[in-house]
Amino acid sequence: MDRIDSIPISEDFYNSETNAPFTTCLMCNGSLEETMYVVEKSFRNIKALHTREIIFEYAMCMNCASAMHFELSEESRARIGAYMAAHVQRKEYSASSFEEERKSTLGQCIVHSTSLEQSTEYSIYALCNGHQMLLGEFPYALSGEAQDEIMQLLSAKSLEVMDDFIGSHFSGPPEVMEILRRRPILI
């Protein structure tokens, strides 16, 4: 794809508290109005109730995302890169193809090609620029199983970075904090 298509941000990636796109970066509190940023939303399926709940969600500007990425050990970055290259069969989306395939795109793990309805936990990711969602390799979804595999690739240093990030930016009951500590943030 020579150019990147964009569409207005899908409601799937709205802030659940405001029902609107995120406006500030989780880390620096900077405005996302005119900058590129990523959105991650993590869910837990409650099968007995046939519903899901949000575990956490955030938006992070690319400057902060890049800084966090480079806080991970070189070994962890290389392992994650190799894992994604070996296991992910990305599909590039255009504005028309995303709308047609939205439910399957955000309902299927990009690594295992399994339905996220079968996963206890999962996350969805988007790349945005201001009020637009950029299409190409994003958006995508990762099952809890894929996230567990990625967590196994992290070095002790990287696990400490992730733990510090979670402790600094998220709070909640112990069971939610335990889920957060088992998930890679911002792949």
ABEGO torsion letter per residue (X at the ends): XABBBBBBBBAAABBAAAGBBBABBAAAGBBAAABBBBBBBBBBBBAAAGBBBBABBBBBBAAAAAAAAAABBAAAAAAAAAAAAAABBBBBBBAAAAAAAAAAAAABBAAAGBBAAABABBBBBBBBBEABBBBEAOBBBBBAAAAAAAAAABBAAAAAAAAAAAAAABBEBAAAAAAAAABBBGX
